[in-house]
Amino acid sequence: MTKRVAPFGAWVSPITAESLAEGGVRQGAMLVQGSDVYWTELRPAEAGRYVLVRWRGGTKEDLIAAPWSARTLVHEYGGCCVSVHEDSVVFSNFADQALYRLDPGESPVQVTHVAGLRFADPTHDVTAGRLVCVCEDHRRAGHEAVTTLVSVALDGSGEIVTIAEGADFYSSPLLSPDGASLAWLSWDHPNMPWDSTRLWLAERDPAGGFGAARCVAGGPGESITQPRFSPDGVLTFISDRTGWSNLYRLESDETRAVCPMEAEFAHPQWAFGPSEYAYVSADVLICAYTASGVSHLARVDVASGVLTPVSTPYTAIRELRAAGEKIYLIASSPTEQAAVVELDLTSGHVTVVARSIRETTRVDYVSVAEAISFPTGEDEVAHAFFYQPQNADFCGPPEALPPCIVLSHGGPTSATSDGRRPEIQYWTSRGFAVVDVNYRGSTGYGRAYRERLYGNWGVLDVEDCASAARYLVARGAIDGARLAIRGGSAGGYTTLMSVTFTDMFRAGASHFGISDLVALTKHTHKFESRYLDQLIGPYPEAEATYLARSPLYCPDRIECPMIFLQGLEDKACPPAQSEKMVEVLKAHGIPVAYVSFEGEQHGFRQAKNIRRAFEAELYFYCRIFGLPLPEGVAPVEIANLD
């Protein structure tokens, strides 16, 4: 079939904002109990409700109906809030943040009854008939929340007993297979969990509780994550003590590296409950490690340390659980959307258990990521994934080059991958090129690469986004006169800094981004309240740097049209961060649009708002780049645009 010639950025695509909003879910918090698999699904079509799902005997079923929603707000980012023992499930309910027990054939029964307490990372203490979890206490208004590790009665009495206290943060409680030992992680301000953590171990006492804990790994400059007990009771964990997050085992009070290599066996612990390795037997574990931004699955003999690759089509893995020789993943590839997947290690057979999106888009509409590395400042190299425009029905005019959207990921201690993402295909199928940047500071390339951003946030990330665009312009792949940059949260900050301190971009989109670093130190949540100590410097000692790197205080440098998209209940990046910036740009005559969403926190979860956000941003780019306006898209008011 002959393709129609149309301007890049003006192609008609079957990947609509409505299909992204209504037809997809985000899967997470996966657990395995016997042969059953559990996970949560964020469903935009159900007003952003988190549904607890079980897959049993080849059948998928919802375990909680509306209005129940399995979501915790501990650390604001939440994460794992579900524990399962036999057929009994305990989960945190979003509306009141209380714990509830769900038994077969019954309605959820409330387990905790104290308002102001939040719970995360639960695990059943079968020996005591209780639940061990992280508790975050918000009852003292105007004071920082207090975090502890607690044991909760499951009999409805509401009894809560403190196991550990005194640290600023706790996570990852887990019991040994015989129930005799409890391990957990802790860390303190100003560290984030990927900076310095400690791994603790306590033994059960005669009264059924736990005795004095001892630190068995970690400390200043070492991050420990994902502790696990092997089936025969050996404590295993991931440490970055060598500069790479590798596997270790605690054997007779001695720590042994399992298979040291220059690869990352874990991502930063932004949310509770990450799982990137699992034991399939006492002698063998399966793991997902990242090298050069790409995930690989492997089998490891824990005695010899021999690592054997396991062939799969997947290159981005963010959950991994095991039930004997069957492995369960949440994974994607450059051509396949994220899905819950079963892999039989014996036969090699792969079964897609549940897809994250209703698959209706043909492969010839899909742009496949190209991994690129490019020169950047200080004679260093940064990394990205580049997507060319792709549409089965359209091509661009001869000699024309596509506009390009530079993506700056959030975190900034995070990373992007080459897994197929519908939000990128939304743009590429319309004739935009996209470059998704793993700037210096991203994870997946070793601790040294990640820590390059310490003291340099708003500098090196900005430099790398501009360098990626410059590299592609020089390659003749994109139109240097039609460059946009977009990002959310920390990526929104990089976006704002990029339009403030470079002249590369002609449009910018900040999704709940940061414009005022000083205000962020005073009005953000506990988890990130000291994050900037590393990224910028201690406050108020480094106040001059905070001001110099806050776009809000440099409006005279901005000439780039901007659109801001903001949830009005956002605690991580409060609405004032966007609203003040909008007013300043209006006053300086810069074209600017603002779209806000009631009922949304940090990120958009409701279908109507997801759709509006995509369409508003598309409308904005079309107006700024002089492209034909898309049909059926509601206009956005853009101040100062003639």
C-alpha positions as CSV (number, residue, x, y, z in Angstrom):
1,M,0.0,0.0,0.0
2,T,1.3,3.4,-0.9
3,K,1.7,5.7,2.0
4,R,0.2,9.2,2.0
5,V,2.6,12.1,2.2
6,A,1.8,14.5,5.0
7,P,3.8,16.9,7.2
8,F,5.7,15.3,10.1
9,G,3.6,15.8,13.3
10,A,0.3,15.9,11.4
11,W,-0.2,12.2,10.7
12,V,-3.5,10.4,11.7
13,S,-2.8,7.7,14.2
14,P,-4.9,4.8,15.6
15,I,-3.1,5.3,18.9
16,T,-5.4,7.9,20.4
17,A,-5.4,9.6,23.8
18,E,-8.7,7.9,24.5
19,S,-7.2,4.4,23.8
20,L,-4.3,5.2,26.1
21,A,-6.6,6.4,28.9
22,E,-9.4,3.8,28.6
23,G,-7.7,0.7,27.3
24,G,-4.7,0.4,29.5
25,V,-3.7,-0.5,33.1
26,R,-0.4,-0.4,35.1
27,Q,0.5,-3.6,36.8
28,G,2.6,-3.8,39.9
29,A,3.1,-5.2,43.4
30,M,3.2,-8.8,42.2
31,L,3.2,-11.7,44.7
32,V,3.2,-15.5,44.3
33,Q,1.5,-17.8,46.8
34,G,1.7,-21.4,45.9
35,S,0.6,-21.6,42.3
36,D,-1.5,-18.4,42.5
37,V,-0.2,-15.1,41.2
38,Y,-1.4,-11.8,42.6
39,W,-0.8,-8.2,41.4
40,T,-2.4,-4.8,41.5
41,E,-3.8,-2.9,38.4
42,L,-4.0,0.8,38.3
43,R,-7.1,1.3,36.1
44,P,-7.6,4.8,34.7
45,A,-11.0,3.7,33.4
46,E,-12.2,3.1,37.0
47,A,-11.2,6.6,38.2
48,G,-7.6,5.5,39.0
49,R,-8.6,2.7,41.3
50,Y,-6.0,0.1,42.2
51,V,-7.6,-3.4,41.8
52,L,-6.2,-6.5,43.5
53,V,-6.1,-9.3,40.9
54,R,-5.5,-13.0,41.2
55,W,-4.5,-15.5,38.5
56,R,-5.5,-19.0,39.5
57,G,-5.6,-22.1,37.3
58,G,-5.4,-20.0,34.1
59,T,-8.3,-17.6,35.2
60,K,-7.9,-14.0,36.1
61,E,-10.3,-12.5,38.7
62,D,-10.7,-9.3,40.6
63,L,-10.6,-9.7,44.4
64,I,-11.9,-6.3,45.4
65,A,-14.8,-4.3,43.8
66,A,-15.3,-0.6,43.9
67,P,-14.9,1.5,45.9
68,W,-12.0,-0.6,47.4
69,S,-8.6,0.4,46.1
70,A,-5.3,-1.3,47.2
71,R,-2.9,1.6,47.5
72,T,-0.7,3.0,50.2
73,L,0.5,6.6,50.6
74,V,3.6,5.8,52.7
75,H,6.4,7.9,51.2
76,E,3.7,9.3,49.0
77,Y,4.9,7.0,46.2
78,G,3.6,3.9,48.0
79,G,4.3,0.5,46.4
80,C,3.6,-2.9,47.8
81,C,0.7,-2.8,50.2
82,V,-0.6,-6.4,49.9
83,S,0.4,-9.6,51.7
84,V,-1.0,-13.1,51.1
85,H,-1.0,-16.2,53.3
86,E,-2.9,-19.2,51.9
87,D,-6.2,-17.7,50.8
88,S,-6.2,-14.8,53.2
89,V,-5.2,-11.4,51.8
90,V,-4.3,-8.2,53.8
91,F,-4.2,-4.9,51.9
92,S,-4.0,-1.1,52.6
93,N,-7.2,0.7,51.4
94,F,-6.5,4.0,49.7
95,A,-9.5,6.0,51.1
96,D,-8.6,5.6,54.8
97,Q,-5.1,4.1,54.6
98,A,-6.2,1.4,57.0
99,L,-5.4,-2.3,56.7
100,Y,-8.1,-4.8,55.8
101,R,-8.2,-8.6,55.8
102,L,-10.0,-10.3,52.9
103,D,-10.9,-13.9,53.4
104,P,-12.5,-16.2,50.7
105,G,-16.2,-15.4,50.2
106,E,-16.2,-12.5,52.7
107,S,-16.2,-8.7,52.5
108,P,-13.0,-6.9,53.7
109,V,-12.7,-6.6,57.5
110,Q,-10.9,-3.7,58.9
111,V,-7.7,-4.6,60.8
112,T,-6.4,-1.2,62.0
113,H,-8.5,1.6,63.4
114,V,-6.3,4.6,64.1
115,A,-6.7,7.5,61.8
116,G,-3.5,9.1,60.6
117,L,-1.5,5.8,60.3
118,R,-0.4,4.5,57.0
119,F,1.0,1.0,56.3
120,A,3.3,-0.5,53.6
121,D,5.4,-3.5,52.8
122,P,3.3,-6.0,54.8
123,T,4.4,-9.6,55.3
124,H,2.5,-12.3,57.2
125,D,4.1,-13.5,60.4
126,V,2.6,-17.0,60.3
127,T,4.2,-18.1,63.6
128,A,2.6,-15.3,65.6
129,G,-0.6,-15.0,63.5
130,R,0.2,-11.3,62.9
131,L,1.4,-9.0,60.2
132,V,4.8,-7.2,60.1
133,C,4.9,-4.0,58.1
134,V,6.1,-0.4,57.9
135,C,4.0,2.2,59.7
136,E,4.0,5.9,58.9
137,D,2.4,8.1,61.6
138,H,0.9,11.4,60.5
139,R,-1.1,12.2,63.6
140,R,1.1,15.2,64.7
141,A,0.0,18.0,62.4
142,G,2.9,20.3,61.4
143,H,5.5,17.7,62.3
144,E,7.4,15.3,60.2
145,A,5.8,11.8,60.0
146,V,7.3,9.2,62.2
147,T,8.2,5.9,60.6
148,T,8.5,2.6,62.5
149,L,8.5,-1.2,61.9
150,V,5.5,-2.8,63.6
151,S,3.6,-6.0,64.2
152,V,-0.2,-5.8,63.7
153,A,-2.8,-8.1,65.1
154,L,-5.0,-9.7,62.5
155,D,-7.8,-10.6,64.9
156,G,-9.6,-7.3,64.6
157,S,-8.4,-6.0,68.0
158,G,-6.3,-3.3,66.3
159,E,-3.2,-4.0,68.5
160,I,0.0,-2.6,67.1
161,V,3.4,-3.5,68.6
162,T,6.6,-1.6,67.7
163,I,9.5,-3.8,66.5
164,A,12.0,-1.1,65.5
165,E,12.1,2.6,65.9
166,G,14.5,5.5,65.9
167,A,15.5,5.5,62.2
168,D,14.0,8.0,59.8
169,F,12.9,5.2,57.4
170,Y,12.2,1.5,57.3
171,S,11.4,-1.0,54.5
172,S,11.5,-4.6,53.3
173,P,10.6,-6.6,56.4
174,L,10.8,-10.3,55.8
175,L,10.8,-13.5,57.8
176,S,13.0,-16.5,57.4
177,P,11.3,-19.7,56.1
178,D,11.2,-21.1,59.7
179,G,9.8,-17.9,61.1
180,A,12.7,-17.6,63.6
181,S,14.5,-14.6,62.1
182,L,13.3,-11.2,60.9
183,A,15.3,-8.9,58.5
184,W,14.6,-5.4,57.4
185,L,16.3,-2.2,56.0
186,S,16.6,1.3,57.6
187,W,18.1,4.6,56.6
188,D,18.3,8.1,57.9
189,H,18.2,11.7,56.6
190,P,19.8,13.1,54.4
191,N,20.2,9.8,52.6
192,M,17.9,8.3,50.1
193,P,17.7,4.5,50.0
194,W,20.1,4.3,47.1
195,D,22.7,6.3,49.1
196,S,23.2,4.5,52.4
197,T,21.1,1.9,54.1
198,R,21.6,-0.8,56.8
199,L,20.4,-4.4,56.8
200,W,19.2,-5.6,60.2
201,L,18.6,-9.1,61.6
202,A,16.7,-10.0,64.7
203,E,15.8,-13.4,66.2
204,R,12.5,-14.4,67.7
205,D,12.4,-14.4,71.5
206,P,10.6,-16.8,73.8
207,A,7.6,-14.5,74.1
208,G,7.0,-14.6,70.4
209,G,8.4,-11.2,69.6
210,F,11.8,-10.3,68.4
211,G,15.0,-9.6,70.3
212,A,17.7,-7.0,69.8
213,A,18.6,-6.5,66.2
214,R,22.1,-6.5,64.8
215,C,23.3,-4.7,61.6
216,V,24.7,-7.4,59.3
217,A,25.4,-5.2,56.2
218,G,25.4,-1.7,54.9
219,G,26.3,1.7,56.4
220,P,27.7,5.0,55.1
221,G,28.2,5.0,51.3
222,E,26.6,1.5,50.8
223,S,23.1,0.9,49.6
224,I,21.5,-2.4,50.5
225,T,18.2,-3.4,48.8
226,Q,15.9,-6.4,48.3
227,P,16.8,-8.7,51.1
228,R,15.6,-12.3,50.6
229,F,15.9,-15.6,52.5
230,S,16.8,-18.6,50.4
231,P,14.5,-21.7,51.0
232,D,17.2,-23.0,53.4
233,G,17.3,-19.8,55.3
234,V,20.4,-18.0,53.9
235,L,20.0,-14.2,53.9
236,T,20.6,-12.7,50.5
237,F,20.7,-9.1,49.4
238,I,21.9,-6.6,46.8
239,S,24.7,-4.2,47.6
240,D,26.4,-1.5,45.6
241,R,29.6,-1.6,47.7
242,T,31.8,-2.1,44.5
243,G,30.0,0.6,42.6
244,W,27.6,-1.9,41.0
245,S,24.5,-3.3,42.6
246,N,25.4,-7.0,42.9
247,L,24.1,-10.1,44.8
248,Y,25.5,-11.1,48.2
249,R,24.8,-13.9,50.7
250,L,25.3,-13.9,54.5
251,E,26.9,-17.2,55.2
252,S,28.1,-18.0,58.8
253,D,28.2,-14.3,59.5
254,E,30.5,-13.7,56.5
255,T,29.3,-11.8,53.4
256,R,30.1,-13.4,50.0
257,A,29.6,-11.9,46.6
258,V,27.6,-14.4,44.5
259,C,28.5,-13.4,40.9
260,P,30.3,-10.0,40.8
261,M,30.0,-8.1,37.5
262,E,29.7,-4.6,36.1
263,A,25.9,-4.7,35.9
264,E,23.0,-3.6,38.1
265,F,20.9,-6.3,39.7
266,A,18.5,-3.7,41.2
267,H,17.0,-0.3,40.5
268,P,16.7,2.5,43.1
269,Q,14.0,1.8,45.7
270,W,11.5,4.6,44.9
271,A,8.6,2.4,46.0
272,F,8.1,-0.4,48.4
273,G,8.4,-4.1,47.4
274,P,10.8,-4.2,44.3
275,S,11.7,-7.7,43.3
276,E,14.4,-8.3,40.7
277,Y,15.6,-11.8,41.8
278,A,14.0,-14.9,43.4
279,Y,15.1,-18.3,44.5
280,V,13.8,-21.3,42.5
281,S,15.5,-23.7,44.9
282,A,18.1,-23.5,47.7
283,D,20.8,-23.8,45.1
284,V,19.6,-21.6,42.2
285,L,18.2,-18.2,41.9
286,I,16.8,-16.3,38.9
287,C,17.6,-12.6,38.4
288,A,17.0,-9.7,36.1
289,Y,20.1,-7.5,35.7
290,T,20.6,-4.3,33.7
291,A,23.6,-3.6,31.5
292,S,23.7,-0.5,29.2
293,G,20.1,0.3,30.0
294,V,18.7,-3.1,28.9
295,S,17.4,-5.9,31.2
296,H,18.6,-9.5,30.9
297,L,17.2,-12.6,32.6
298,A,19.7,-15.1,34.0
299,R,20.0,-18.2,36.2
300,V,22.6,-18.2,38.9
301,D,24.2,-21.2,40.7
302,V,24.6,-19.7,44.2
303,A,27.5,-22.0,45.2
304,S,29.7,-21.5,42.1
305,G,28.4,-18.1,41.1
306,V,28.0,-19.2,37.5
307,L,25.5,-17.0,35.7
308,T,23.7,-18.6,32.7
309,P,21.5,-16.4,30.4
310,V,17.9,-17.3,30.1
311,S,16.5,-16.5,26.6
312,T,13.4,-14.3,26.6
313,P,12.1,-11.6,24.2
314,Y,12.0,-9.1,27.1
315,T,14.4,-6.2,27.6
316,A,12.7,-4.3,30.4
317,I,11.8,-6.2,33.6
318,R,10.5,-4.5,36.7
319,E,9.0,-7.4,38.7
320,L,10.2,-11.0,39.1
321,R,8.8,-13.8,41.3
322,A,9.3,-17.5,41.3
323,A,7.2,-20.6,42.1
324,G,9.5,-23.5,41.6
325,E,10.5,-23.7,38.0
326,K,7.9,-21.2,36.9
327,I,8.9,-17.6,36.8
328,Y,6.5,-14.6,36.8
329,L,7.6,-11.2,35.3
330,I,6.1,-7.8,34.5
331,A,8.1,-7.2,31.4
332,S,8.1,-5.6,28.0
333,S,10.3,-5.4,24.9
334,P,10.8,-2.9,22.1
335,T,7.9,-4.4,20.2
336,E,5.7,-5.7,23.1
337,Q,3.8,-3.8,25.7
338,A,4.2,-4.5,29.4
339,A,2.5,-7.7,30.6
340,V,2.4,-10.2,33.4
341,V,4.3,-13.1,31.9
342,E,4.8,-16.8,33.0
343,L,8.1,-18.4,32.0
344,D,8.5,-22.2,32.4
345,L,12.3,-22.6,33.0
346,T,12.1,-26.3,32.2
347,S,10.4,-26.0,28.8
348,G,11.3,-22.4,28.0
349,H,7.6,-21.8,27.2
350,V,6.3,-18.2,27.7
351,T,2.7,-17.5,28.5
352,V,1.2,-14.0,28.6
353,V,-1.0,-14.0,31.7
354,A,-2.4,-10.4,31.4
355,R,-1.5,-7.5,29.1
356,S,-1.3,-3.9,30.3
357,I,-3.2,-2.6,27.3
358,R,-5.7,-4.0,24.8
359,E,-3.4,-4.8,21.9
360,T,-5.0,-3.3,18.8
361,T,-2.1,-1.5,17.2
362,R,-0.3,-3.3,14.3
363,V,3.5,-3.6,14.5
364,D,3.9,-1.4,11.4
365,Y,2.7,1.5,13.5
366,V,5.3,0.9,16.2
367,S,8.6,2.7,16.4
368,V,11.4,0.5,17.8
369,A,13.9,2.0,20.2
370,E,17.5,2.5,19.0
371,A,20.1,2.7,21.8
372,I,22.4,5.6,21.3
373,S,25.4,7.0,23.2
374,F,26.6,10.4,22.5
375,P,29.3,12.9,23.5
376,T,28.4,15.4,26.2
377,G,30.1,17.9,28.5
378,E,33.5,17.3,30.1
379,D,34.4,14.8,27.4
380,E,32.0,12.3,28.8
381,V,29.3,10.1,27.2
382,A,25.6,9.9,28.0
383,H,22.9,7.5,26.8
384,A,19.4,7.5,25.3
385,F,16.9,5.6,23.3
386,F,15.9,7.2,19.9
387,Y,12.5,6.6,18.2
388,Q,12.0,7.6,14.6
389,P,8.5,8.5,13.3
390,Q,6.6,5.4,12.2
391,N,3.1,5.0,10.7
392,A,1.8,2.4,8.3
393,D,-0.2,4.9,6.4
394,F,1.9,8.1,6.3
395,C,5.4,9.3,5.4
396,G,6.9,12.8,5.6
397,P,7.6,15.0,2.6
398,P,10.9,14.4,0.7
399,E,13.9,16.2,2.3
400,A,11.8,17.1,5.3
401,L,12.9,16.2,8.9
402,P,10.6,15.5,11.8
403,P,10.1,17.6,14.9
404,C,11.6,15.9,17.9
405,I,10.5,15.6,21.5
406,V,13.2,15.1,24.1
407,L,12.1,13.2,27.1
408,S,13.7,13.9,30.5
409,H,12.7,11.1,32.9
410,G,11.7,11.7,36.5
411,G,13.6,10.9,39.7
412,P,16.1,12.1,38.7
413,T,17.6,8.9,40.2
414,S,15.7,6.7,37.9
415,A,16.0,5.5,34.3
416,T,14.2,4.9,31.1
417,S,14.3,1.6,29.1
418,D,13.7,0.4,25.6
419,G,10.4,-1.4,26.5
420,R,7.5,-0.4,24.3
421,R,5.5,2.4,25.8
422,P,2.2,3.6,24.4
423,E,2.9,7.2,25.5
424,I,5.9,7.3,23.2
425,Q,4.1,5.6,20.3
426,Y,1.4,8.2,20.6
427,W,3.9,10.8,19.4
428,T,5.9,8.7,16.9
429,S,2.8,7.5,15.1
430,R,1.9,11.1,14.5
431,G,5.2,11.9,12.9
432,F,7.3,13.1,15.8
433,A,10.7,11.7,16.6
434,V,11.4,11.1,20.3
435,V,14.6,10.8,22.2
436,D,14.4,9.4,25.7
437,V,17.5,10.4,27.6
438,N,19.3,8.5,30.4
439,Y,21.3,11.6,31.4
440,R,24.2,11.4,33.8
441,G,22.5,10.7,37.2
442,S,20.4,7.9,35.8
443,T,20.6,4.4,37.2
444,G,21.6,1.3,35.2
445,Y,25.2,2.4,34.5
446,G,26.8,2.0,37.9
447,R,26.9,4.2,41.0
448,A,29.6,6.5,39.7
449,Y,27.4,7.5,36.7
450,R,24.4,8.0,39.0
451,E,26.4,10.1,41.4
452,R,27.7,12.4,38.6
453,L,24.5,14.4,39.2
454,Y,25.3,15.0,42.9
455,G,25.8,18.7,43.2
456,N,25.1,19.0,39.5
457,W,21.3,18.7,39.2
458,G,20.0,21.2,36.8
459,V,23.4,21.3,35.1
460,L,24.5,17.9,33.7
461,D,21.0,16.6,33.1
462,V,20.3,19.8,31.1
463,E,23.5,19.5,29.2
464,D,22.8,15.8,28.3
465,C,19.3,16.5,27.0
466,A,20.7,19.3,24.8
467,S,23.6,17.1,23.7
468,A,21.2,14.3,22.7
469,A,19.3,16.7,20.5
470,R,22.4,18.2,19.1
471,Y,23.8,14.8,18.3
472,L,20.6,13.8,16.4
473,V,20.5,17.1,14.5
474,A,24.1,16.6,13.4
475,R,23.2,13.1,12.3
476,G,20.5,14.5,10.1
477,A,17.7,12.6,11.9
478,I,15.6,15.5,13.3
479,D,14.6,19.1,12.6
480,G,16.8,21.3,14.8
481,A,14.3,24.2,14.4
482,R,11.4,22.2,15.9
483,L,12.7,20.7,19.1
484,A,10.5,20.3,22.2
485,I,11.3,19.0,25.7
486,R,9.0,17.4,28.1
487,G,9.2,15.7,31.5
488,G,7.3,15.0,34.8
489,S,8.4,15.8,38.4
490,A,12.2,16.0,38.4
491,G,11.9,15.6,34.6
492,G,9.7,18.7,34.6
493,Y,12.5,20.5,36.5
494,T,15.0,19.4,33.8
495,T,12.6,20.6,31.2
496,L,12.2,24.0,32.8
497,M,16.0,24.4,33.3
498,S,16.6,23.4,29.7
499,V,14.3,26.1,28.3
500,T,15.9,28.6,30.8
501,F,19.6,27.9,30.3
502,T,19.8,26.6,26.7
503,D,18.5,27.9,23.4
504,M,17.9,24.5,21.9
505,F,14.2,24.2,22.4
506,R,11.1,25.9,20.8
507,A,8.5,24.3,23.1
508,G,8.4,22.7,26.5
509,A,5.9,20.7,28.5
510,S,6.3,20.5,32.3
511,H,4.2,17.8,34.0
512,F,4.0,18.6,37.7
513,G,7.5,19.9,37.5
514,I,9.7,21.9,39.9
515,S,10.3,25.6,39.4
516,D,11.4,26.7,42.9
517,L,14.0,24.6,44.7
518,V,13.8,26.8,47.8
519,A,10.0,26.2,48.1
520,L,10.5,22.5,47.5
521,T,12.7,22.2,50.6
522,K,9.9,23.6,52.7
523,H,6.8,22.0,51.2
524,T,7.6,18.5,50.0
525,H,7.0,15.3,51.8
526,K,9.3,13.4,54.3
527,F,10.8,10.9,51.9
528,E,12.3,13.5,49.6
529,S,12.7,16.3,52.2
530,R,16.5,16.0,52.2
531,Y,17.0,14.7,48.7
532,L,18.3,18.0,47.5
533,D,21.2,17.9,50.0
534,Q,22.9,15.6,47.6
535,L,21.6,16.9,44.3
536,I,22.1,20.7,45.0
537,G,23.7,21.0,48.5
538,P,22.6,21.5,52.1
539,Y,20.0,24.2,52.7
540,P,20.2,27.0,53.7
541,E,24.0,26.9,53.4
542,A,23.7,26.5,49.6
543,E,20.8,28.9,49.2
544,A,22.6,30.9,46.5
545,T,22.8,27.8,44.4
546,Y,19.2,26.9,45.0
547,L,18.1,30.4,43.8
548,A,20.5,30.3,40.8
549,R,19.1,26.9,39.7
550,S,15.4,27.8,40.2
551,P,13.7,28.7,36.9
552,L,11.2,30.8,38.8
553,Y,13.9,33.4,39.6
554,C,15.3,33.5,36.1
555,P,12.2,34.5,33.9
556,D,14.2,36.9,31.8
557,R,16.2,34.0,30.4
558,I,13.1,32.1,29.1
559,E,11.8,32.7,25.6
560,C,10.4,29.3,24.9
561,P,6.6,28.7,24.9
562,M,5.5,26.4,27.8
563,I,2.6,24.2,28.8
564,F,2.1,23.1,32.4
565,L,0.0,20.1,33.5
566,Q,-0.6,19.7,37.2
567,G,-2.5,17.6,39.7
568,L,-4.1,19.8,42.4
569,E,-3.6,17.2,45.2
570,D,0.1,16.7,44.5
571,K,2.2,16.5,47.7
572,A,5.5,15.8,46.0
573,C,5.5,18.8,43.7
574,P,2.7,21.0,45.0
575,P,0.6,23.0,42.5
576,A,2.3,26.3,43.5
577,Q,5.4,25.0,41.7
578,S,3.6,25.3,38.4
579,E,1.1,28.1,39.1
580,K,3.8,30.6,40.1
581,M,5.8,29.8,37.1
582,V,2.8,30.3,34.8
583,E,2.1,33.7,36.3
584,V,5.7,34.8,35.9
585,L,5.8,33.7,32.2
586,K,2.5,35.5,31.5
587,A,3.8,38.7,33.0
588,H,6.9,38.4,30.8
589,G,4.9,37.9,27.6
590,I,5.9,34.3,27.0
591,P,3.3,32.0,25.4
592,V,2.1,29.8,28.2
593,A,-0.7,27.3,28.9
594,Y,-1.8,25.8,32.2
595,V,-4.0,22.7,32.5
596,S,-4.9,21.5,36.1
597,F,-6.6,18.4,37.3
598,E,-8.7,18.0,40.4
599,G,-8.4,14.7,42.3
600,E,-5.0,13.9,40.9
601,Q,-1.8,13.5,42.9
602,H,1.7,13.0,41.6
603,G,1.0,11.7,38.2
604,F,-2.4,11.3,36.4
605,R,-4.4,8.2,37.1
606,Q,-8.0,9.0,35.9
607,A,-8.9,8.2,32.3
608,K,-10.5,11.5,31.6
609,N,-7.5,13.4,32.8
610,I,-4.9,11.2,31.0
611,R,-6.8,11.8,27.8
612,R,-7.0,15.5,28.4
613,A,-3.3,15.7,29.2
614,F,-2.2,14.0,26.0
615,E,-4.6,16.0,23.8
616,A,-3.7,19.3,25.4
617,E,0.0,18.8,24.8
618,L,-0.6,17.7,21.2
619,Y,-2.7,20.8,20.6
620,F,0.0,23.0,22.2
621,Y,2.8,21.6,20.0
622,C,0.7,21.9,16.9
623,R,0.0,25.6,17.6
624,I,3.7,26.3,18.4
625,F,5.1,24.4,15.5
626,G,2.5,25.6,13.0
627,L,1.1,22.1,12.3
628,P,-2.5,21.4,11.3
629,L,-4.7,21.2,14.4
630,P,-5.9,17.7,15.2
631,E,-9.6,17.0,14.7
632,G,-11.8,16.5,17.8
633,V,-9.3,17.9,20.2
634,A,-10.5,20.6,22.6
635,P,-8.4,23.7,22.4
636,V,-6.1,24.9,25.1
637,E,-5.9,28.6,26.1
638,I,-2.4,29.8,25.4
639,A,-1.7,33.2,26.9
640,N,0.5,35.6,24.9
641,L,0.2,33.7,21.6
642,D,-0.9,35.8,18.7
